[in-house]
């Protein structure tokens, strides 16, 4: 039915190719529906049924039905409840379902649609096929892929039963399955089904729809960074669109618009490295044509692409302008993914302009929107799909998909999620600890007046510590649960390093929570515990570990990156420097210009210590963290590996 607001606009065309038609007819029908208000007779009700049917079968769903349209539907519902028969009662609910679908009110579509399709009498009506497609679209937008798969067989059956009212006979439904795979991140399986659908369209000499399938194949390659393959399929799609096309459903304006869409996808492959003016032209062409054919969801996405392009080139005012346009469009056509990205870009722009409070505000809103999306996906259990879905001999593909889903825990993605969590937790904890410390100083002079406020802040701080502790434990538990599923040594090492980083952060939190002064950390105590924690992970190596950091106290902002540096150094020594035994010595001291960290092990050293091109990810990470401390780091060999770090107070 209606195009989804959650799937990227560039992939919408393949599924809802049938939804475009000159909008004037839809507007005329909308006016006819509004003019029927109020519905008070059987004749008026049947006219309304006819107009709704014409709206559905004439593919005019980009017309947004207004409140006068809704008033007619509500009057039909009131009349049917009072004077209508059983069929008219069902149809009145169906009319409101179509309105909710038109406005992308997914929760209402599901609330109305699920009980409606359970009514045997309703499933005898041709309207049932459009109710099923509305539910299918809402399930997809919500990410409820199990429910979506569960109704696909019924959707196919009803569409064929009523003479292919909603989809033509050449429509093979492979793209239905492809959408599920695409949303689950199974791009290879999505690609296979897009190709099958393309073959059916090609056999039917349906040039336009074939080109849309090729575009979608290109999108699946773009998702996995296989840009050459993506480029190949985008160009094949464009080549088809350059042929003369005579299509009963699509105007020449829309076909030109879709060519702009594919060209924009092609330009997006080079967003970071390509010719700025060529990419800008491609995006603006798509923007103009999307407005001309009235595809607001596409328009919103192009605004976001332009905002990202200008941000990448340092043109922050233009970036803000187009990003605000994205936000405006997503209010009319809600798209949580677009809104999340728009919030994130607002935060990045504010950060670049040194508006830290504004940046933090939009970072938090982006995270909140991401959490909402993640919660919507928690109910997915794709293993259930193989038992429910028996369509077009896809059993083997579904079994393969189930296995891939179990192995989908991609180490790089998980590490990225972990680092984002740690970064935001760090900002929140640091900010709240600072506020708490400030409050305590004020309380010292205003104890009587602020006694109640003090208690409230203490409760709030305890809650923050409690939630932070739980969050760190959850992340650690997730990483630990995934360990057994990793059969790649490289990925296993990444998991182990991520766990070490997390435990380093958790230890800082634990020490802060255990002491009265939350502004600084006793580094000797902390480094001693951190090193012992890491050494315990290597029981087969005997390590003499010594820390000298008398009286050195650091605030959280310096202790955190320093802890990550020490974590990386110790881990490297344990992994590469020793065979059966060894020693590690760490000295942290304060001097006039700042602090000096000296690290040494008596292992075999690092042969390429003078060649920065040979540094592994860990040494590069140490270098970047040293820059965060506004410090300088040096590596050298002297009876083992040595590292010195000087950083400012």
Helices and strands as residue ranges (DSSP letters): H 9-15, G 17-19, H 23-35, H 42-57, H 67-83, H 86-102, H 106-117, H 120-123, H 127-142, H 145-161, H 174-183, H 187-203, H 207-223, H 227-241, H 252-268, H 276-292, H 296-312, H 316-332, H 336-352, H 356-377, G 382-384, H 385-388, H 395-406, H 411-445, H 451-483, H 489-514, E 520-522, H 523-535, E 542-548, E 553-555, H 556-572, I 573-577, E 581-591, E 594-601, G 612-614, H 617-628, E 631-637, E 641-648
